[in-house]
């Protein structure tokens, strides 16, 4: 669609946001309420996500479970945020 | 902004006449909300309120300074910036004009 907007100078498209947070520490919340915090290695248009040094949070509290590399299938992702 | 489409229509006398219909695309409405605080309702009875900074054709949205509210009114956040998956979005409404 057209990107013409009076607010175009402050606009951050999803694709721009994603390319800007590669390599950052991110929090990924799933539809089931579980969050994963880790370094974002890769993400695609389906919101499939690969992270490393990942910690699991259930109901906002650390579950104590840690993972090395994690692949999350995009259909489970509610949001991804920079931390 | 609003596009004007001309559609032929038939009136009660059976005579063809040109009727102008003003259309506003749904995504134009969202585009006009960029930079404003919006509330995004999900299909799961959750809602996210924050400043809309961008979206795409799937209505994935980028929000700033976001608070998350569940169906019982419990809030979470604020989160500085997030990309919210469009798959669960039911409605977006601007909370300022």
N, CA and C atoms of all chains as a GROMACS GRO file, in nm:
protein
  540
    1UNK      N    1   0.083  -0.120   0.000
    1UNK     CA    2   0.000   0.000   0.000
    1UNK      C    3   0.085   0.124   0.000
    2UNK      N    4   0.024   0.237  -0.021
    2UNK     CA    5   0.104   0.360  -0.027
    2UNK      C    6   0.152   0.396   0.112
    3UNK      N    7   0.274   0.447   0.116
    3UNK     CA    8   0.333   0.485   0.244
    3UNK      C    9   0.325   0.636   0.261
    4UNK      N   10   0.240   0.701   0.183
    4UNK     CA   11   0.228   0.846   0.193
    4UNK      C   12   0.150   0.882   0.319
    5UNK      N   13   0.212   0.957   0.405
    5UNK     CA   14   0.147   0.996   0.529
    5UNK      C   15   0.211   1.123   0.581
    6UNK      N   16   0.128   1.205   0.644
    6UNK     CA   17   0.184   1.326   0.703
    6UNK      C   18   0.275   1.292   0.819
    7UNK      N   19   0.261   1.170   0.872
    7UNK     CA   20   0.341   1.129   0.986
    7UNK      C   21   0.458   1.039   0.944
    8UNK      N   22   0.489   1.038   0.814
    8UNK     CA   23   0.584   0.939   0.764
    8UNK      C   24   0.721   0.950   0.830
    9UNK      N   25   0.756   1.069   0.881
    9UNK     CA   26   0.888   1.086   0.939
    9UNK      C   27   0.904   1.008   1.070
   10UNK      N   28   0.792   0.982   1.141
   10UNK     CA   29   0.803   0.912   1.268
   10UNK      C   30   0.755   0.768   1.259
   11UNK      N   31   0.736   0.722   1.136
   11UNK     CA   32   0.679   0.590   1.115
   11UNK      C   33   0.786   0.481   1.125
   12UNK      N   34   0.757   0.375   1.196
   12UNK     CA   35   0.843   0.257   1.200
   12UNK      C   36   0.760   0.137   1.160
   13UNK      N   37   0.782   0.088   1.038
   13UNK     CA   38   0.712  -0.031   0.991
   13UNK      C   39   0.759  -0.153   1.069
   14UNK      N   40   0.673  -0.257   1.076
   14UNK     CA   41   0.717  -0.382   1.139
   14UNK      C   42   0.850  -0.433   1.084
   15UNK      N   43   0.868  -0.427   0.952
   15UNK     CA   44   0.994  -0.479   0.894
   15UNK      C   45   1.113  -0.394   0.938
   16UNK      N   46   1.094  -0.263   0.948
   16UNK     CA   47   1.201  -0.174   0.994
   16UNK      C   48   1.235  -0.204   1.140
   17UNK      N   49   1.130  -0.222   1.219
   17UNK     CA   50   1.149  -0.254   1.361
   17UNK      C   51   1.228  -0.383   1.377
   18UNK      N   52   1.189  -0.485   1.299
   18UNK     CA   53   1.253  -0.616   1.313
   18UNK      C   54   1.400  -0.611   1.274
   19UNK      N   55   1.431  -0.544   1.162
   19UNK     CA   56   1.571  -0.538   1.121
   19UNK      C   57   1.654  -0.458   1.221
   20UNK      N   58   1.588  -0.367   1.292
   20UNK     CA   59   1.660  -0.285   1.388
   20UNK      C   60   1.689  -0.353   1.521
   21UNK      N   61   1.619  -0.463   1.552
   21UNK     CA   62   1.639  -0.526   1.683
   21UNK      C   63   1.716  -0.658   1.674
   22UNK      N   64   1.761  -0.695   1.552
   22UNK     CA   65   1.843  -0.817   1.538
   22UNK      C   66   1.970  -0.799   1.621
   23UNK      N   67   2.001  -0.899   1.701
   23UNK     CA   68   2.121  -0.892   1.786
   23UNK      C   69   2.095  -0.832   1.922
   24UNK      N   70   1.974  -0.773   1.943
   24UNK     CA   71   1.943  -0.711   2.072
   24UNK      C   72   1.884  -0.814   2.167
   25UNK      N   73   1.878  -0.775   2.294
   25UNK     CA   74   1.807  -0.857   2.393
   25UNK      C   75   1.658  -0.826   2.379
   26UNK      N   76   1.579  -0.930   2.359
   26UNK     CA   77   1.436  -0.911   2.336
   26UNK      C   78   1.354  -1.001   2.428
   27UNK      N   79   1.228  -0.963   2.444
   27UNK     CA   80   1.131  -1.046   2.515
   27UNK      C   81   1.024  -1.088   2.416
   28UNK      N   82   0.997  -1.216   2.408
   28UNK     CA   83   0.895  -1.268   2.318
   28UNK      C   84   0.784  -1.329   2.403
   29UNK      N   85   0.664  -1.274   2.392
   29UNK     CA   86   0.551  -1.330   2.467
   29UNK      C   87   0.466  -1.416   2.375
   30UNK      N   88   0.432  -1.534   2.421
   30UNK     CA   89   0.350  -1.625   2.341
   30UNK      C   90   0.203  -1.611   2.379
   31UNK      N   91   0.117  -1.667   2.296
   31UNK     CA   92  -0.027  -1.662   2.322
   31UNK      C   93  -0.066  -1.730   2.452
   32UNK      N   94   0.013  -1.829   2.497
   32UNK     CA   95  -0.021  -1.901   2.620
   32UNK      C   96   0.029  -1.828   2.745
   33UNK      N   97   0.086  -1.707   2.729
   33UNK     CA   98   0.128  -1.627   2.843
   33UNK      C   99   0.273  -1.643   2.884
   34UNK      N  100   0.341  -1.744   2.829
   34UNK     CA  101   0.482  -1.766   2.862
   34UNK      C  102   0.569  -1.669   2.782
   35UNK      N  103   0.670  -1.611   2.849
   35UNK     CA  104   0.762  -1.520   2.782
   35UNK      C  105   0.901  -1.581   2.776
   36UNK      N  106   0.976  -1.547   2.673
   36UNK     CA  107   1.115  -1.589   2.659
   36UNK      C  108   1.200  -1.466   2.636
   37UNK      N  109   1.306  -1.451   2.716
   37UNK     CA  110   1.395  -1.336   2.704
   37UNK      C  111   1.531  -1.388   2.661
   38UNK      N  112   1.585  -1.333   2.554
   38UNK     CA  113   1.715  -1.377   2.505
   38UNK      C  114   1.765  -1.287   2.395
   39UNK      N  115   1.882  -1.324   2.341
   39UNK     CA  116   1.938  -1.248   2.230
   39UNK      C  117   1.875  -1.293   2.099
   40UNK      N  118   1.821  -1.197   2.026
   40UNK     CA  119   1.754  -1.228   1.900
   40UNK      C  120   1.858  -1.254   1.792
   41UNK      N  121   1.857  -1.377   1.740
   41UNK     CA  122   1.949  -1.410   1.632
   41UNK      C  123   1.886  -1.387   1.496
   42UNK      N  124   1.759  -1.427   1.482
   42UNK     CA  125   1.696  -1.418   1.350
   42UNK      C  126   1.545  -1.416   1.365
   43UNK      N  127   1.478  -1.350   1.271
   43UNK     CA  128   1.331  -1.349   1.268
   43UNK      C  129   1.288  -1.334   1.124
   44UNK      N  130   1.177  -1.397   1.086
   44UNK     CA  131   1.129  -1.385   0.948
   44UNK      C  132   0.987  -1.328   0.946
   45UNK      N  133   0.932  -1.324   0.826
   45UNK     CA  134   0.801  -1.262   0.807
   45UNK      C  135   0.686  -1.337   0.873
   46UNK      N  136   0.707  -1.464   0.907
   46UNK     CA  137   0.606  -1.540   0.981
   46UNK      C  138   0.618  -1.515   1.132
   47UNK      N  139   0.716  -1.436   1.171
   47UNK     CA  140   0.752  -1.416   1.312
   47UNK      C  141   0.809  -1.543   1.373
   48UNK      N  142   0.857  -1.636   1.290
   48UNK     CA  143   0.943  -1.742   1.342
   48UNK      C  144   1.067  -1.675   1.399
   49UNK      N  145   1.112  -1.721   1.516
   49UNK     CA  146   1.216  -1.651   1.589
   49UNK      C  147   1.323  -1.750   1.634
   50UNK      N  148   1.449  -1.710   1.622
   50UNK     CA  149   1.559  -1.786   1.681
   50UNK      C  150   1.631  -1.696   1.781
   51UNK      N  151   1.644  -1.744   1.904
   51UNK     CA  152   1.714  -1.670   2.008
   51UNK      C  153   1.821  -1.759   2.071
   52UNK      N  154   1.921  -1.696   2.135
   52UNK     CA  155   2.014  -1.775   2.217
   52UNK      C  156   2.016  -1.720   2.359
   53UNK      N  157   2.083  -1.790   2.448
   53UNK     CA  158   2.089  -1.758   2.593
   53UNK      C  159   1.953  -1.710   2.642
   54UNK      N  160   1.857  -1.801   2.635
   54UNK     CA  161   1.717  -1.766   2.658
   54UNK      C  162   1.670  -1.811   2.797
   55UNK      N  163   1.597  -1.723   2.864
   55UNK     CA  164   1.537  -1.755   2.993
   55UNK      C  165   1.386  -1.756   2.978
   56UNK      N  166   1.321  -1.846   3.052
   56UNK     CA  167   1.175  -1.863   3.043
   56UNK      C  168   1.107  -1.792   3.159
   57UNK      N  169   0.998  -1.720   3.131
   57UNK     CA  170   0.920  -1.651   3.234
   57UNK      C  171   0.775  -1.696   3.225
   58UNK      N  172   0.722  -1.746   3.336
   58UNK     CA  173   0.581  -1.789   3.339
   58UNK      C  174   0.507  -1.700   3.437
   59UNK      N  175   0.404  -1.630   3.387
   59UNK     CA  176   0.329  -1.537   3.471
   59UNK      C  177   0.415  -1.426   3.526
   60UNK      N  178   0.515  -1.383   3.448
   60UNK     CA  179   0.600  -1.272   3.486
   60UNK      C  180   0.716  -1.309   3.576
   61UNK      N  181   0.718  -1.432   3.628
   61UNK     CA  182   0.827  -1.475   3.716
   61UNK      C  183   0.916  -1.576   3.643
   62UNK      N  184   1.048  -1.565   3.666
   62UNK     CA  185   1.142  -1.656   3.601
   62UNK      C  186   1.113  -1.799   3.646
   63UNK      N  187   1.100  -1.888   3.550
   63UNK     CA  188   1.073  -2.028   3.583
   63UNK      C  189   1.201  -2.101   3.622
   64UNK      N  190   1.315  -2.037   3.596
   64UNK     CA  191   1.443  -2.099   3.625
   64UNK      C  192   1.497  -2.182   3.511
   65UNK      N  193   1.412  -2.206   3.412
   65UNK     CA  194   1.456  -2.284   3.296
   65UNK      C  195   1.534  -2.194   3.200
   66UNK      N  196   1.651  -2.242   3.158
   66UNK     CA  197   1.731  -2.167   3.062
   66UNK      C  198   1.761  -2.256   2.942
   67UNK      N  199   1.767  -2.193   2.826
   67UNK     CA  200   1.793  -2.266   2.702
   67UNK      C  201   1.911  -2.202   2.630
   68UNK      N  202   1.981  -2.282   2.554
   68UNK     CA  203   2.089  -2.229   2.470
   68UNK      C  204   2.030  -2.163   2.348
   69UNK      N  205   2.003  -2.241   2.247
   69UNK     CA  206   1.937  -2.189   2.127
   69UNK      C  207   1.791  -2.230   2.129
   70UNK      N  208   1.706  -2.136   2.089
   70UNK     CA  209   1.562  -2.160   2.090
   70UNK      C  210   1.504  -2.120   1.955
   71UNK      N  211   1.422  -2.207   1.899
   71UNK     CA  212   1.340  -2.171   1.783
   71UNK      C  213   1.195  -2.163   1.829
   72UNK      N  214   1.129  -2.052   1.799
   72UNK     CA  215   0.986  -2.037   1.831
   72UNK      C  216   0.909  -2.024   1.701
   73UNK      N  217   0.810  -2.112   1.682
   73UNK     CA  218   0.729  -2.102   1.560
   73UNK      C  219   0.639  -1.979   1.569
   74UNK      N  220   0.632  -1.905   1.456
   74UNK     CA  221   0.571  -1.772   1.457
   74UNK      C  222   0.426  -1.767   1.497
   75UNK      N  223   0.350  -1.875   1.474
   75UNK     CA  224   0.207  -1.870   1.503
   75UNK      C  225   0.178  -1.856   1.653
   76UNK      N  226   0.276  -1.889   1.738
   76UNK     CA  227   0.258  -1.878   1.883
   76UNK      C  228   0.289  -1.739   1.938
   77UNK      N  229   0.347  -1.654   1.856
   77UNK     CA  230   0.399  -1.526   1.906
   77UNK      C  231   0.288  -1.424   1.920
   78UNK      N  232   0.272  -1.370   2.041
   78UNK     CA  233   0.179  -1.259   2.063
   78UNK      C  234   0.249  -1.128   2.032
   79UNK      N  235   0.365  -1.104   2.098
   79UNK     CA  236   0.443  -0.984   2.063
   79UNK      C  237   0.590  -1.009   2.087
   80UNK      N  238   0.671  -0.923   2.025
   80UNK     CA  239   0.814  -0.922   2.050
   80UNK      C  240   0.851  -0.779   2.086
   81UNK      N  241   0.924  -0.762   2.199
   81UNK     CA  242   0.961  -0.628   2.241
   81UNK      C  243   1.109  -0.625   2.275
   82UNK      N  244   1.168  -0.506   2.262
   82UNK     CA  245   1.307  -0.486   2.298
   82UNK      C  246   1.313  -0.461   2.448
   83UNK      N  247   1.412  -0.521   2.516
   83UNK     CA  248   1.424  -0.497   2.661
   83UNK      C  249   1.553  -0.422   2.693
   84UNK      N  250  -0.697   1.161  -0.046
   84UNK     CA  251  -0.719   1.075   0.067
   84UNK      C  252  -0.838   0.984   0.038
   85UNK      N  253  -0.961   1.038   0.047
   85UNK     CA  254  -1.078   0.956   0.015
   85UNK      C  255  -1.087   0.942  -0.136
   86UNK      N  256  -1.101   0.820  -0.181
   86UNK     CA  257  -1.109   0.797  -0.324
   86UNK      C  258  -1.255   0.802  -0.368
   87UNK      N  259  -1.277   0.854  -0.486
   87UNK     CA  260  -1.412   0.862  -0.539
   87UNK      C  261  -1.424   0.762  -0.653
   88UNK      N  262  -1.512   0.666  -0.636
   88UNK     CA  263  -1.533   0.566  -0.740
   88UNK      C  264  -1.669   0.589  -0.804
   89UNK      N  265  -1.676   0.571  -0.934
   89UNK     CA  266  -1.805   0.584  -0.999
   89UNK      C  267  -1.856   0.446  -1.033
   90UNK      N  268  -1.974   0.417  -0.983
   90UNK     CA  269  -2.036   0.287  -1.010
   90UNK      C  270  -2.167   0.309  -1.084
   91UNK      N  271  -2.186   0.235  -1.192
   91UNK     CA  272  -2.316   0.248  -1.257
   91UNK      C  273  -2.421   0.177  -1.172
   92UNK      N  274  -2.536   0.236  -1.160
   92UNK     CA  275  -2.645   0.168  -1.087
   92UNK      C  276  -2.774   0.192  -1.163
   93UNK      N  277  -2.870   0.112  -1.131
   93UNK     CA  278  -2.998   0.120  -1.201
   93UNK      C  279  -3.103   0.171  -1.103
   94UNK      N  280  -3.173   0.279  -1.138
   94UNK     CA  281  -3.277   0.329  -1.048
   94UNK      C  282  -3.408   0.256  -1.075
   95UNK      N  283  -3.514   0.299  -1.002
   95UNK     CA  284  -3.641   0.225  -1.009
   95UNK      C  285  -3.703   0.229  -1.148
   96UNK      N  286  -3.668   0.330  -1.227
   96UNK     CA  287  -3.726   0.338  -1.362
   96UNK      C  288  -3.649   0.250  -1.460
   97UNK      N  289  -3.542   0.189  -1.410
   97UNK     CA  290  -3.462   0.106  -1.497
   97UNK      C  291  -3.359   0.184  -1.575
   98UNK      N  292  -3.352   0.315  -1.551
   98UNK     CA  293  -3.258   0.400  -1.624
   98UNK      C  294  -3.119   0.393  -1.558
   99UNK      N  295  -3.016   0.381  -1.636
   99UNK     CA  296  -2.879   0.378  -1.583
   99UNK      C  297  -2.836   0.520  -1.546
  100UNK      N  298  -2.777   0.534  -1.426
  100UNK     CA  299  -2.720   0.664  -1.392
  100UNK      C  300  -2.590   0.644  -1.315
  101UNK      N  301  -2.506   0.747  -1.318
  101UNK     CA  302  -2.377   0.741  -1.250
  101UNK      C  303  -2.395   0.787  -1.106
  102UNK      N  304  -2.350   0.706  -1.011
  102UNK     CA  305  -2.357   0.743  -0.871
  102UNK      C  306  -2.214   0.748  -0.819
  103UNK      N  307  -2.179   0.854  -0.750
  103UNK     CA  308  -2.044   0.862  -0.695
  103UNK      C  309  -2.046   0.810  -0.552
  104UNK      N  310  -1.954   0.719  -0.524
  104UNK     CA  311  -1.943   0.659  -0.391
  104UNK      C  312  -1.805   0.695  -0.336
  105UNK      N  313  -1.805   0.759  -0.220
  105UNK     CA  314  -1.678   0.794  -0.157
  105UNK      C  315  -1.633   0.677  -0.071
  106UNK      N  316  -1.511   0.627  -0.096
  106UNK     CA  317  -1.461   0.513  -0.018
  106UNK      C  318  -1.338   0.553   0.061
  107UNK      N  319  -1.331   0.504   0.180
  107UNK     CA  320  -1.213   0.520   0.263
  107UNK      C  321  -1.162   0.381   0.297
  108UNK      N  322  -1.038   0.354   0.257
  108UNK     CA  323  -0.983   0.221   0.283
  108UNK      C  324  -0.958   0.202   0.432
  109UNK      N  325  -0.982   0.081   0.486
  109UNK     CA  326  -0.958   0.055   0.629
  109UNK      C  327  -0.817   0.091   0.673
  110UNK      N  328  -0.719   0.055   0.590
  110UNK     CA  329  -0.580   0.082   0.631
  110UNK      C  330  -0.549   0.232   0.633
  111UNK      N  331  -0.627   0.312   0.557
  111UNK     CA  332  -0.608   0.458   0.564
  111UNK      C  333  -0.650   0.511   0.701
  112UNK      N  334  -0.752   0.450   0.760
  112UNK     CA  335  -0.797   0.487   0.894
  112UNK      C  336  -0.686   0.461   0.995
  113UNK      N  337  -0.622   0.344   0.982
  113UNK     CA  338  -0.512   0.312   1.073
  113UNK      C  339  -0.396   0.408   1.050
  114UNK      N  340  -0.370   0.438   0.921
  114UNK     CA  341  -0.259   0.527   0.888
  114UNK      C  342  -0.278   0.664   0.952
  115UNK      N  343  -0.402   0.710   0.960
  115UNK     CA  344  -0.430   0.840   1.020
  115UNK      C  345  -0.408   0.839   1.170
  116UNK      N  346  -0.405   0.720   1.231
  116UNK     CA  347  -0.383   0.709   1.376
  116UNK      C  348  -0.237   0.701   1.413
  117UNK      N  349  -0.147   0.697   1.314
  117UNK     CA  350  -0.004   0.689   1.345
  117UNK      C  351   0.040   0.813   1.423
  118UNK      N  352   0.112   0.788   1.530
  118UNK     CA  353   0.157   0.898   1.617
  118UNK      C  354   0.061   0.924   1.732
  119UNK      N  355  -0.056   0.861   1.728
  119UNK     CA  356  -0.155   0.879   1.835
  119UNK      C  357  -0.159   0.756   1.925
  120UNK      N  358  -0.218   0.775   2.042
  120UNK     CA  359  -0.236   0.663   2.135
  120UNK      C  360  -0.357   0.583   2.090
  121UNK      N  361  -0.338   0.453   2.073
  121UNK     CA  362  -0.448   0.366   2.031
  121UNK      C  363  -0.464   0.252   2.130
  122UNK      N  364  -0.585   0.197   2.133
  122UNK     CA  365  -0.611   0.075   2.208
  122UNK      C  366  -0.637  -0.037   2.108
  123UNK      N  367  -0.561  -0.146   2.122
  123UNK     CA  368  -0.574  -0.261   2.032
  123UNK      C  369  -0.641  -0.374   2.110
  124UNK      N  370  -0.761  -0.412   2.067
  124UNK     CA  371  -0.832  -0.523   2.129
  124UNK      C  372  -0.798  -0.653   2.056
  125UNK      N  373  -0.769  -0.756   2.132
  125UNK     CA  374  -0.739  -0.886   2.072
  125UNK      C  375  -0.860  -0.978   2.080
  126UNK      N  376  -0.854  -1.085   2.004
  126UNK     CA  377  -0.961  -1.184   2.008
  126UNK      C  378  -0.963  -1.259   2.141
  127UNK      N  379  -0.854  -1.248   2.217
  127UNK     CA  380  -0.839  -1.321   2.343
  127UNK      C  381  -0.880  -1.237   2.464
  128UNK      N  382  -0.958  -1.128   2.445
  128UNK     CA  383  -1.006  -1.041   2.552
  128UNK      C  384  -0.895  -0.962   2.620
  129UNK      N  385  -0.773  -0.964   2.561
  129UNK     CA  386  -0.667  -0.877   2.611
  129UNK      C  387  -0.672  -0.747   2.533
  130UNK      N  388  -0.613  -0.641   2.589
  130UNK     CA  389  -0.596  -0.522   2.509
  130UNK      C  390  -0.462  -0.457   2.536
  131UNK      N  391  -0.409  -0.389   2.437
  131UNK     CA  392  -0.282  -0.320   2.444
  131UNK      C  393  -0.306  -0.174   2.411
  132UNK      N  394  -0.258  -0.084   2.498
  132UNK     CA  395  -0.271   0.059   2.472
  132UNK      C  396  -0.133   0.121   2.462
  133UNK      N  397  -0.109   0.194   2.355
  133UNK     CA  398   0.020   0.259   2.335
  133UNK      C  399   0.018   0.345   2.211
  134UNK      N  400   0.129   0.415   2.189
  134UNK     CA  401   0.137   0.503   2.071
  134UNK      C  402   0.166   0.419   1.947
  135UNK      N  403   0.083   0.436   1.846
  135UNK     CA  404   0.101   0.361   1.721
  135UNK      C  405   0.212   0.425   1.640
  136UNK      N  406   0.315   0.347   1.608
  136UNK     CA  407   0.424   0.402   1.526
  136UNK      C  408   0.434   0.337   1.389
  137UNK      N  409   0.364   0.226   1.367
  137UNK     CA  410   0.367   0.168   1.234
  137UNK      C  411   0.285   0.042   1.225
  138UNK      N  412   0.257   0.001   1.101
  138UNK     CA  413   0.182  -0.123   1.079
  138UNK      C  414   0.211  -0.169   0.937
  139UNK      N  415   0.172  -0.293   0.906
  139UNK     CA  416   0.188  -0.343   0.770
  139UNK      C  417   0.055  -0.396   0.717
  140UNK      N  418   0.057  -0.458   0.600
  140UNK     CA  419  -0.066  -0.503   0.536
  140UNK      C  420  -0.135  -0.616   0.612
  141UNK      N  421  -0.061  -0.687   0.701
  141UNK     CA  422  -0.121  -0.791   0.784
  141UNK      C  423  -0.177  -0.732   0.913
  142UNK      N  424  -0.164  -0.601   0.931
  142UNK     CA  425  -0.203  -0.529   1.052
  142UNK      C  426  -0.123  -0.580   1.174
  143UNK      N  427  -0.001  -0.629   1.150
  143UNK     CA  428   0.096  -0.633   1.259
  143UNK      C  429   0.122  -0.487   1.295
  144UNK      N  430   0.129  -0.454   1.424
  144UNK     CA  431   0.148  -0.313   1.460
  144UNK      C  432   0.269  -0.295   1.551
  145UNK      N  433   0.337  -0.183   1.534
  145UNK     CA  434   0.446  -0.143   1.623
  145UNK      C  435   0.391  -0.037   1.718
  146UNK      N  436   0.403  -0.064   1.849
  146UNK     CA  437   0.352   0.028   1.951
  146UNK      C  438   0.464   0.072   2.044
  147UNK      N  439   0.451   0.194   2.096
  147UNK     CA  440   0.547   0.249   2.191
  147UNK      C  441   0.480   0.273   2.325
  148UNK      N  442   0.555   0.256   2.435
  148UNK     CA  443   0.507   0.281   2.571
  148UNK      C  444   0.373   0.211   2.595
  149UNK      N  445   0.378   0.079   2.589
  149UNK     CA  446   0.257  -0.003   2.583
  149UNK      C  447   0.221  -0.057   2.721
  150UNK      N  448   0.093  -0.050   2.756
  150UNK     CA  449   0.043  -0.123   2.872
  150UNK      C  450  -0.053  -0.230   2.823
  151UNK      N  451  -0.039  -0.349   2.883
  151UNK     CA  452  -0.120  -0.465   2.846
  151UNK      C  453  -0.224  -0.484   2.956
  152UNK      N  454  -0.349  -0.501   2.919
  152UNK     CA  455  -0.456  -0.523   3.015
  152UNK      C  456  -0.528  -0.653   2.980
  153UNK      N  457  -0.544  -0.741   3.081
  153UNK     CA  458  -0.615  -0.866   3.053
  153UNK      C  459  -0.764  -0.850   3.086
  154UNK      N  460  -0.840  -0.957   3.069
  154UNK     CA  461  -0.986  -0.948   3.081
  154UNK      C  462  -1.030  -0.916   3.223
  155UNK      N  463  -0.939  -0.939   3.323
  155UNK     CA  464  -0.975  -0.908   3.462
  155UNK      C  465  -0.927  -0.770   3.504
  156UNK      N  466  -0.870  -0.694   3.412
  156UNK     CA  467  -0.826  -0.559   3.443
  156UNK      C  468  -0.685  -0.549   3.495
  157UNK      N  469  -0.613  -0.662   3.507
  157UNK     CA  470  -0.475  -0.658   3.550
  157UNK      C  471  -0.388  -0.599   3.438
  158UNK      N  472  -0.300  -0.506   3.478
  158UNK     CA  473  -0.215  -0.442   3.377
  158UNK      C  474  -0.072  -0.490   3.390
  159UNK      N  475  -0.002  -0.483   3.278
  159UNK     CA  476   0.138  -0.522   3.269
  159UNK      C  477   0.210  -0.416   3.187
  160UNK      N  478   0.335  -0.389   3.224
  160UNK     CA  479   0.411  -0.291   3.149
  160UNK      C  480   0.450  -0.174   3.234
  161UNK      N  481   0.488  -0.059   3.180
  161UNK     CA  482   0.488  -0.034   3.035
  161UNK      C  483   0.607  -0.098   2.964
  162UNK      N  484   0.585  -0.134   2.840
  162UNK     CA  485   0.689  -0.185   2.752
  162UNK      C  486   0.727  -0.072   2.657
  163UNK      N  487   0.858  -0.048   2.642
  163UNK     CA  488   0.904   0.069   2.564
  163UNK      C  489   0.858   0.061   2.418
  164UNK      N  490   0.892  -0.050   2.352
  164UNK     CA  491   0.849  -0.063   2.212
  164UNK      C  492   0.827  -0.210   2.180
  165UNK      N  493   0.722  -0.241   2.106
  165UNK     CA  494   0.692  -0.380   2.074
  165UNK      C  495   0.630  -0.393   1.936
  166UNK      N  496   0.647  -0.513   1.879
  166UNK     CA  497   0.576  -0.550   1.757
  166UNK      C  498   0.469  -0.650   1.796
  167UNK      N  499   0.343  -0.610   1.775
  167UNK     CA  500   0.229  -0.694   1.814
  167UNK      C  501   0.180  -0.770   1.692
  168UNK      N  502   0.169  -0.902   1.707
  168UNK     CA  503   0.126  -0.988   1.597
  168UNK      C  504  -0.017  -0.955   1.554
  169UNK      N  505  -0.038  -0.938   1.423
  169UNK     CA  506  -0.170  -0.903   1.372
  169UNK      C  507  -0.270  -1.016   1.378
  170UNK      N  508  -0.222  -1.139   1.396
  170UNK     CA  509  -0.310  -1.255   1.391
  170UNK      C  510  -0.418  -1.256   1.497
  171UNK      N  511  -0.391  -1.192   1.611
  171UNK     CA  512  -0.487  -1.194   1.722
  171UNK      C  513  -0.566  -1.064   1.734
  172UNK      N  514  -0.541  -0.968   1.644
  172UNK     CA  515  -0.603  -0.836   1.659
  172UNK      C  516  -0.747  -0.838   1.609
  173UNK      N  517  -0.837  -0.788   1.695
  173UNK     CA  518  -0.978  -0.779   1.657
  173UNK      C  519  -1.016  -0.636   1.619
  174UNK      N  520  -0.965  -0.537   1.692
  174UNK     CA  521  -1.008  -0.399   1.669
  174UNK      C  522  -0.898  -0.303   1.714
  175UNK      N  523  -0.888  -0.192   1.644
  175UNK     CA  524  -0.796  -0.084   1.683
  175UNK      C  525  -0.877   0.042   1.692
  176UNK      N  526  -0.868   0.113   1.806
  176UNK     CA  527  -0.939   0.239   1.815
  176UNK      C  528  -0.848   0.345   1.873
  177UNK      N  529  -0.861   0.465   1.817
  177UNK     CA  530  -0.781   0.577   1.862
  177UNK      C  531  -0.843   0.634   1.989
  178UNK      N  532  -0.762   0.657   2.092
  178UNK     CA  533  -0.816   0.708   2.217
  178UNK      C  534  -0.803   0.860   2.226
  179UNK      N  535  -0.744   0.923   2.124
  179UNK     CA  536  -0.742   1.069   2.114
  179UNK      C  537  -0.783   1.104   1.972
  180UNK      N  538  -0.825   1.229   1.951
  180UNK     CA  539  -0.869   1.264   1.814
  180UNK      C  540  -0.778   1.363   1.746
   0.00000   0.00000   0.00000
